[in-house]
């Protein structure tokens, strides 16, 4: 009975290949997300002409716009209460045009970051035992995307408005708050998945350290719902984790491509075989072709 249970556990751990389509796709998603995010950030930095002096100690004009709760907050970002009438050659007109472009770009960024959130969590919750985890993270990221799109539509309406009103701000900040709250839940859930995962993609220590980092980013994001400027720190942590995962997920492919590294082979049912003196090591390098 014990041996059979151990055999099932070994199969759950060792059946996962070191290289897989899921790993490669998730790593490439992370690269695409990072590149698009960088381009959007460069565009915003180069074209937003006004001083970064926003409500709640927020530095980013986009985040300040998203979390504006009244007309005064919106005016701090746009420097006008009639954005639909702002002249293109004025600072206010340039700010409106920049933020409109940023919002349209965000519609392309949304499927990238939500797909990465889902794919990464699924990668570390492989196996039939974790179907509920995958369904849960899918539901969360779909809601995140839906609220992000709703927020964007609210922003576009505000930028085209002939007169800003409290309802204009509410149409942006409420879906934005829901987006950030659910984003935090996704990060916390991913951290929990990583801590409990038995995946061979990363070592046990790496999985747990990343799990703690994802949890920290999620907690910071939740704190940001009360202290909005903390959200900027949370997104910076998430960006750093994305870079780390690009290296972790795609590193073995790059190593194999340029250095000719051998792919490790994992012994099925190692504990079961070890007890019967049928195996001595759990992992060994694959034989080099032609030898």
GUKOL-701514 format. One record per residue: x, y, z of N, C-alpha, C in turn; residue in one letter. Coordinates in steps of 0.05 Angstrom, whole numbers, plus 32768, in hexadecimal, padded with zeros to 4 digits. Atoms other than C-alpha are relative to their C-alpha. Layout:
GUKOL-701514
XYZXYZXYZA;...
//
This chain:
GUKOL-701514
80117FE88000800080008000801280198000X;7FEE7FEA7FFE803880308014801080037FE6X;7FF1800080198060801C7FD77FF0800B7FE9X;80127FF78016802580277FA97FFC801E8001X;80037FE37FFD8019806C7FC78018800F7FF8X;7FE77FF380078062807E7FC0800480007FE2X;7FFD8002801D806180667F787FEF80157FF2X;80117FEC800C802780947F68800C801C8003X;7FF37FE67FFB804B80CF7F88801880047FEEX;7FE97FFE8012808A80C07F607FF880067FE4X;80097FFB801B806380BE7F207FF7801D7FFDX;80087FE48002804581027F2F801780127FFDX;7FE97FEE8000808A811F7F3980117FFB7FE7X;7FEC8005801480B480FC7F057FF67FFE7FE4X;800A8003801B808580F67ECA8003801A7FF0X;7FFF7FE7800D808D81407EBB801B80047FF2X;7FE77FFD800E80C2814D7E85800E801A8007X;7FF07FE97FFA80FB817D7E907FFA80167FECX;80077FEE801580EB819E7E4E7FE47FFA7FF7X;801B8005800880A381A77E3A7FF580187FF1X;800D7FEB8010807681CF7E0C7FF580158013X;800B7FEE7FEC805681EE7E4A80158013800BX;7FEA7FF07FF5809882057E66800980157FECX;7FF67FEE801580AF82237E247FEB80167FFBX;80157FED8005806C82457E177FFE80158016X;80027FEE7FE9806A82637E5D801880138000X;7FE87FEF800280B1827D7E567FFE80157FEAX;80037FEE801680A2829C7E137FEB80158006X;80157FED7FF8806382BC7E2F800C80158013X;7FF27FED7FEE808E82DB7E66801180137FF1X;7FEF7FEE801080BE82F77E327FEE80147FF1X;80127FEE800E808583147E097FF480158012X;800B7FEE7FEC806683327E47801480158008X;7FEB7FEE7FF880A883517E5C800680147FEAX;7FF97FEE801680B7836E7E177FEA80147FFCX;80177FEE80048071838B7E0E7FFE80148017X;80017FEE7FE9807183A77E55801680157FFFX;7FEA7FED800280B583C77E497FFA80167FEBX;80077FED8015809E83E77E087FEA80148009X;80157FEE7FF6805F84027E29800B80148014X;7FF47FEE7FEC8088841E7E63801180157FF3X;7FEF7FEC800E80B984407E337FEE80157FF3X;80127FED800D807F845F7E0C7FF480148014X;800C7FEF7FEB805F84797E4C80148014800AX;7FEB7FEE7FF580A084967E67800880157FECX;7FF77FEC801480B184B87E267FEB80137FF7X;80157FEF800B806E84D77E177FEE800E8014X;80107FF27FEB804D84EA7E59800F80188009X;7FF07FE87FFD806285337E607FFE800D801CX;80057FF17FE7804985457EA680107FF58018X;7FF180087FE8806985417EEA7FF17FEA800EX;800C80177FF2805D85017F127FFA8008801DX;80087FF67FE5803A85217F4D7FE27FF98004X;801B800A80007FFD84F67F587FF67FFA801CX;800D80077FE67FCD84E27F8F800C7FE7800CX;7FF880187FF17FDF84AF7FC5801D7FF87FFBX;7FE480058004802A84B57FB680067FED7FE9X;7FFC801180178022848F7F758013800E7FECX;7FED7FF58013805A84997F427FF77FFC7FE3X;80088006801B803C84797F047FE6800F7FF8X;80197FF28009800984A47EDD7FEA7FEC7FFAX;8014801480077FE684647EC67FF27FF68019X;800B80097FE77FDD84497F0C7FF08016800EX;800F7FEA7FF47FC8848D7F257FE580047FF2X;801A7FFE800F7F9384907EEE7FEE7FEA8008X;801080177FF97F7B844A7EFE7FF38002801BX;800980007FE47F7384587F487FF5801B8008X;800C7FE67FFA7F56849E7F437FE37FFC800AX;801B80047FF57F1884A27F6F7FEE80187FFDX;80107FE880047F0184E97F5E800C80117FEAX;7FF87FEF80167F0885217F2C801C800C8006X;7FE67FF47FF97F4385407F5280177FED7FFAX;7FEC801480067F6A84FF7F4C80057FFE7FE2X;7FFD8001801D7F5C84FC7F01800E80197FF6X;7FF47FE780097F7085457EF9801E80018005X;7FE480017FF97FB385377F1B80107FF17FEAX;7FF3800F80157FC285067EE37FFE800D7FE5X;80057FF5801B7FA385297EA78005801E7FFEX;7FFE7FE37FFF7FAA85727EBD7FEB800E7FEFX;80177FF4800C7F6685807E9F7FE77FF18009X;801A800D7FF97F1D85727EB17FF07FFC7FE7X;800E8004801A7F0A85737E6780137FF27FECX;7FEC800E80117F39853F7E487FF77FFD7FE3X;800A8003801B7F0C85367E0B800480197FEFX;7FFC7FE7800E7F19857F7DF9801D800A8001X;7FE57FF87FFD7F6385817E09800E80027FE4X;7FF27FFC80197F8D859E7DD080197FEF7FFEX;7FE9801380037FC2856D7DB5801B800C8006X;7FE67FF47FFD7FFA85A07DBA8005800A801DX;7FFC7FF87FE47FF085AD7E05800A7FE88010X;7FF780167FEF800E85847E3E7FE87FED8007X;801780107FFA7FC8856D7E517FF87FEE7FE9X;8006800F80187FBA85587E0980137FE97FFBX;7FEC801480037FFB85327E067FFD7FE98014X;800480147FEB7FED850F7E487FE87FEF7FF9X;8017800F80087FA884FB7E3080067FEC7FE9X;7FF9801180177FC484E07DEE80127FE98009X;7FEE80157FF67FFB84BA7E137FF17FEB800FX;800E80147FF07FCC84997E437FEB7FF17FEFX;8012800F80127F9B84887E0B80107FEA7FF2X;7FEF8014800D7FD384657DE680077FE98013X;7FF980147FEC7FE984427E267FE87FED8005X;801780117FFA7FA284297E317FFA7FED7FE9X;8003801380167F9C840C7DEB80167FEB8000X;7FEA80137FFD7FE083EB7DF57FFA7FEB8015X;800780127FEA7FC683CD7E357FEE7FE97FF8X;80128015800A7F9183A67E0F80117FE97FF4X;7FEE8015800A7FCB837F7DEF80107FF38017X;7FF0800A7FEA7FF083787E317FEF7FEE8012X;801180107FEE7FB4835B7E5780017FE27FFBX;7FFF801E80057FB283177E34801B7FF48005X;7FE5800A7FFB7FFD83117E3C80057FFA801DX;7FF980047FE38003831B7E877FEC7FED800DX;801380137FF37FC382F57E9880057FE37FF6X;7FF9801A800A7FD782BB7E6B80197FF5800EX;7FE880097FF2801B82B97E8C7FF97FF8801DX;800980087FE57FFB82B97ED27FF47FE58000X;800D801A80017FD0827E7EBE80147FEA7FF9X;7FEE8015800A800582577E9880157FF98015X;7FEC80067FEC8039825E7ECF7FF57FF08017X;800C800F7FEA800A82467F057FF97FE47FF7X;8007801B800A7FF3820C7EDA80197FEF7FFDX;7FE7800E8003803B81F97ECC80097FF2801AX;7FF8800B7FE6804681EC7F167FEA7FF3800FX;8016800F7FF3800381CC7F247FF77FEA7FEDX;800580158014800981937EF17FF57FE8800FX;800B80197FF47FE381527EFD7FE280038005X;801D80007FFC7F9B813F7F057FF88009801CX;80077FF87FE47F9E814E7F507FFC801E8002X;80007FE37FFE7FA481987F407FED800D7FECX;80137FF480137F6A81A27F0F7FF18017800CX;800E7FEA7FF37F4681CE7F42801280198001X;7FEE7FE97FFF7F8481FA7F498001800E7FE5X;7FFE7FF4801A7F8882047EFE7FE6800E7FF8X;80197FF480057F3E82137EF97FFD801A8010X;80027FE87FEF7F4382457F32801180177FF5X;7FEF7FEB800B7F7E826B7F157FF5800B7FE6X;800C7FF780197F5B826D7ED27FEA80138005X;80167FEE7FFA7F1D828C7EF0800A801B800AX;7FF57FE77FF67F4782BF7F15800B80127FEAX;7FF37FEF80147F6F82D67ED97FEB800A7FECX;80157FF680127F3082DB7EAE7FF38018800CX;800C7FE97FF27F1283097EE2801380188000X;7FEC7FEB80017F5383317EE57FFF800E7FE5X;80007FF5801B7F51833A7E997FE680107FFCX;801A7FF380047F07834C7E9A7FFF801B800EX;80007FE67FF17F1083827ED0801480137FF4X;7FEC7FEF800D7F4F839C7EAD7FF4800D7FE7X;800D7FF580187F2883A47E6C7FEB80158007X;80157FED7FF77EEE83C67E90800D801A800AX;7FF17FE97FF77F2083F57EB1800980107FE8X;7FF67FF280187F3D84067E6C7FEA800F7FF2X;80177FF2800D7EF984167E4F7FF880198010X;80067FE97FF07EED84447E8A801580167FFCX;7FEB7FEC80057F3084677E7E7FFC800D7FE5X;80047FF5801A7F2184707E347FE880148000X;80177FEE7FFE7EDD848F7E458008801A800EX;7FF67FE87FF27F0084BE7E76801080127FEEX;7FEE7FF180117F3484D37E437FF0800E7FEAX;80117FF380157EFC84E47E117FEA8012800BX;80167FF17FF37ECF85067E448004801E7FFCX;7FFF7FE380017EBE854F7E3B8000800D801BX;7FFF7FF67FE47EB785567E8680027FE88012X;7FFC80167FED7ED285287EBC7FEC80038017X;801480017FEA7EA285137EF480087FEA8014X;7FFA80157FED7EA584E87F337FF97FE47FF4X;8007801A800B7E8284B07F0C80157FF77FECX;7FEB800780137EBA84B37ED880177FF2800FX;7FEB800C7FF07EED84A47F0F7FF87FE5800AX;800A801A7FF47EC2846D7F2E80007FEA7FEBX;8000801480167EBC844B7EEA801B7FF47FFAX;7FE5800A80037F0784437EEB800A7FF28019X;7FF3800A7FE77F1B84387F347FF37FE7800AX;800D80197FF67EE784027F45800A7FE77FF1X;7FF48017800D7EFC83D17F0E801D7FFD8005X;7FE380017FFB7F4483E47F1B80067FF3801BX;7FFD800C7FE57F3E83D27F657FFB7FE27FFFX;8006801D80037F1E838F7F5280177FF27FF2X;7FE9800C800F7F5683827F2080187FFB8012X;7FE880037FEF7F8E838F7F527FFB7FEC8016X;800680147FEA7F6B83677F8980017FE47FF6X;7FFF801B800B7F62832B7F5C801C7FF87FF6X;7FE4800580077FA983327F41800F7FF78019X;7FF380087FE77FC0832E7F8A7FF97FE38007X;8008801B7FFA7F9782EF7F93800E7FEC7FEEX;7FF2801180137FB682D17F54801D7FFB8009X;7FE480037FF77FFC82DF7F6F80027FEF8019X;800080107FE77FEC82C27FB47FFB7FE37FFAX;8007801C80087FCD82847F9480187FF37FF2X;7FE8800B800E800A827B7F6780167FF98014X;7FED80067FEB803782807FA37FFA7FE78010X;800880187FF2800F824B7FC780047FE77FEFX;7FFB801680138013821E7F89801D7FF98000X;7FE380048002805E82277F85800B7FF2801AX;7FF7800C7FE7806982167FCF7FF87FE38002X;800A801C7FFE804081D67FC980077FEF7FE8X;7FFA800F8018805881C27F8480177FEC8003X;7FEA80148001808281847F77800D80007FE4X;7FF57FFF801B8095819A7F31801E7FFF8000X;7FE38003800380DB818A7F19800B80177FEFX;7FF57FEA800F80E081CA7EF080138012800FX;7FEE7FF27FEE80FE81EF7F2B80067FEE8018X;7FF9800F7FE8812181D47F687FEC80078017X;80127FFB7FEA80FB81D07FAA8005801B800DX;7FF97FE67FF58121820C7FC67FF780177FEFX;80087FEB8013811382357F887FE280048000X;801E7FFF800080C982247F887FF6800F8019X;80097FF37FE780C282397FD18008801D8002X;7FF87FE4800080EA82797FC97FEE80107FEEX;80127FF2801280C1828C7F8D7FE48002800BX;801A80007FF4808282797FB27FFD80168014X;80007FEB7FED809482A87FEA8000801C7FF3X;7FFE7FE6800F80A582E07FB87FE580067FF4X;801B7FFB800B806282D77F957FEC80088016X;80127FF97FE9803F82D97FD88005801C8009X;7FF97FE57FF8806483187FEB7FF580157FEDX;800B7FEE8014805083397FA97FE280038003X;801D80007FFD800783257FB57FF880108019X;80067FF17FE8800883417FFC8004801E7FFCX;7FFB7FE48006802783827FE57FE9800C7FEFX;80157FF680127FF183887FAF7FE680048010X;80187FFD7FEF7FBA837E7FE3800380198012X;7FFB7FE87FF07FDB83B4800F7FFB80197FEEX;80037FEA80137FDA83E07FD17FE480097FFBX;801C7FF880037F8E83DF7FD07FFA80168015X;80047FEB7FEC7F93840B800F801580167FFEX;7FEA7FED80057FD6842C800080097FFD7FE3X;7FFC8005801C7FD684327FB4801D7FFF7FF5X;7FE47FFF800B802084437FAA800E7FE58004X;7FF3801A7FFB803283FE7FC67FFC7FED7FE8X;800580118018801483DF7F87801880027FEDX;7FE97FFE8011805083FA7F6180177FEE8009X;7FEC80127FF6807E83D37F8E7FF97FE37FFAX;8009801C8006805483947F8580047FF97FE3X;7FFC8006801D8056839A7F39801E7FFE7FF9X;7FE38003800580A283A47F3C800A7FE58009X;7FF9801B7FF780A883647F647FF77FEB7FEBX;800A80138015807D83407F30801180017FE7X;7FEE7FFD801780A8835C7EF8801A7FF28004X;7FE7800E7FFA80E783427F1A7FFC7FE27FFFX;8005801D800180C782FE7F237FFC7FF67FE4X;80038008801D80B582FD7ED9801B7FFD7FF3X;7FE58003800B80FE83097EC7800D7FE7800AX;7FF480197FF4811482D27EF77FF57FE87FF2X;800D8017800C80E282A37ED880077FFD7FE2X;7FF68002801C80F982B47E91801A7FF08000X;7FE7800E7FFE813E829D7EA67FFC7FE38008X;8005801A7FF6812482617ECC7FF37FED7FECX;800F8010801380F482497E96800F7FFB7FE6X;7FF38002801B811D82577E57801E7FFA8002X;7FE380057FFD8163824F7E7480097FE47FF6X;7FF7801B800A816782037E677FFE7FFE7FE2X;80018001801D8151820D7E1F8018800E7FF3X;7FE97FF1800B818682427E13801A7FF18005X;7FE980107FF981B982167E3780047FE97FECX;7FFF8017801281A881DA7E0C800780097FE4X;7FFC7FF6801B81A882047DCC801C80097FFBX;7FE67FF4800481EA82277DD680177FF1800DX;7FEB800E7FF1821081FB7E077FFE7FE17FFCX;8003801D800481F681B67DF27FFC7FF1801AX;8005800D7FE681DF81A67E397FEF7FE87FFCX;80108019800181C381607E447FE780038010X;80197FFF7FF2817C81587E5980007FEA8016X;800180147FEB817481357E9C7FE87FED7FFCX;801580158001814B80F47E9F7FF97FF8801CX;800A80077FE5812080E67EDC7FF67FE48001X;8008801C7FFD8117809F7EF47FE47FFE800BX;801C80057FF780CE808A7EF980007FEF8019X;800480107FE880B9806F7F3D801A7FFB800FX;7FE580037FF580FE807C7F5A7FFF7FF3801CX;8001800A7FE580EB806F7FA37FF97FE28000X;8009801C800280C8802E7F9080177FEF7FF6X;7FEA8010800B810380177F6680187FFF8013X;7FEA7FFF7FED8136802E7F9A7FFC7FEB8016X;800680137FEB811480037FCF80067FE37FF7X;7FFB801A800B811C7FC77FA1801B7FFD7FF2X;7FE58000800B81647FD87F8E80007FFF7FE2X;80027FFF801D814F7FE57F46800B801B7FF5X;7FF67FE580098169802E7F448011800C8016X;7FEF7FF37FEC81A080557F667FFE801E8000X;80027FE380028195809C7F4D7FE580077FF4X;801A7FF8800A815580C37F3F8002800F7FE6X;7FFC7FF08018817280EF7F08801B7FFA7FF4X;7FE78004800E81A780E27ED48000800E7FE5X;80017FF2801A81BD81057E947FF97FEC7FE9X;80078010801781A180EC7E5380197FF97FF0X;7FE98007801081D280C67E26800380137FE8X;7FFB7FEE801681F380F37DF27FFB7FF07FE6X;8006800D801981DA80E37DAC801A7FF87FF2X;7FEA800A8010820A80B97D8380167FF38011X;7FEC800D7FF0822F809B7DBF7FF47FE7800DX;
//
